[in-house]
Amino acid sequence: MDDILDCPVLLTGNEHSRFLSKRYGYKEWMISRFLNFIPCPEKMLEYIHNSKNLHYYIRVNTLKTNPQELKRRLDEKGYHLNETILKEVFEIKNPGFMGIQNKVDGVRNDNQNNADNNDNKVAVTAQRDNDLQSSKDNDPGSKQPSIGSTIEYLKGYYYIQDLSSCIAVEELEIDDGSDLVVLDMAAAPGGKTTHIAQKLNNMGAIFACELNSNRLASLLFNLSRCFVQNTIVLNIKAEEIDKLGLHFDRVLLDAPCTCEGIIMKDTSRKKSRNLVDLGTCSNRQKKLIMSGFDVLKPNGLLIYCTCSFAPEENEMIIQYLLNNRKDAKLEPLNYGMNGLTRFSKYQFDESMVFTKRFYPHIHSTNGFFIAKIRKISN
């Protein structure tokens, strides 16, 4: 099973995959794979193709305010907020023109740990056009300011973050004010780190790793904006965290990935990724998950997540961990669709149904994957 992570699966295309590839502007190898494991793949392609289907979410920062008070303040400014499955997360129905800076640090959220500067520029340009059109469609003549330019945003009352990303932190099982030591292995720009901090109520300690020094500024800015006081930022390779001699009660690995799940917000990814990128990401993900699990305390929890649909970055990474660490055990999650138990000719452990997948056309979120792993105490 281990060797398949070095060999991304290329499935043979056909006339149907070629038609869909041309119609929606994807590379055909991606479409041929989608047809084999995504529920109602044609519905997803059509859903993603329509920019009116974009969903925007904000997470209330309970270190500074509470959901009721923030909703009241934003209601007065004319924003329409809907409740979600998480009490601290709202869907914004009229986010306004999101703007360049907010698109990079906000709506594209913290799932972009592997997105380089060129990807950011392409995503911003494409999404800016979608936002302008969406704003016109929702309210012709509206001058609604961006949800990322309010005084409440600047004061750190909320963070622009996808619901799926918030669910990953929710599954860490952190009680309010817990005295836990938590590792965030790929932290910038800080969405999940600041969420963990509010879960801890600024108690305990968070170690936030970020290798890319160019991204440290956004991480430090968001930690300050959100009044986070319990976080130590480390400019190191997360794979080398064991060199510090630390062990953690909780580990969050939002792994750098090919980001297939955010194609709706970054259409360049329809053609900008190939099988080599998939192989590169999966090989690094193997190293990251092993490092994260090895510094976990007995009975501790590791949450692994990506914004990718690819089994090579999701179920296959979890299978690799299960094959190599016998004290790793998958636990059930509360939201999403069951993970894959097989892909192509590969069969996964039966407990893989405990992992969860999120699809834009089903869950109104980014495409996302979450696994919850317990280190069994001996």
Secondary structure, DSSP 8 states (H G I E B T S, - for coil): -GGGGGS-------HHHHHHHHHHT--HHHHHHHHHHSSSHHHHHHHHH-GGG--EEEEE-TTT--HHHHHHHHHHTT--EEE-SSTTEEEES------HHHIIIIITGGG-TT--HHHHHHHHHHHHHHHHHHHHHHSTT-----TTSSHHHHTTSEEE--HHHHHHHHTT---TT---EEEESS-TT-HHHHHHHHHHTT-SEEEEE---GGGHHHHHHHHHHTT--SEEEE-S-GGGGGGGT--EEEEEEE-----GGGTTT-GGGGTS--HHHHHHHHHHHHHHHHHHHHTEEEEEEEEEEES---GGGTHHHHHHHHHH-TTEEE---SSSEE--SEETTEE--GGGGGSEEE-HHHHSS--EEEEEEEE---
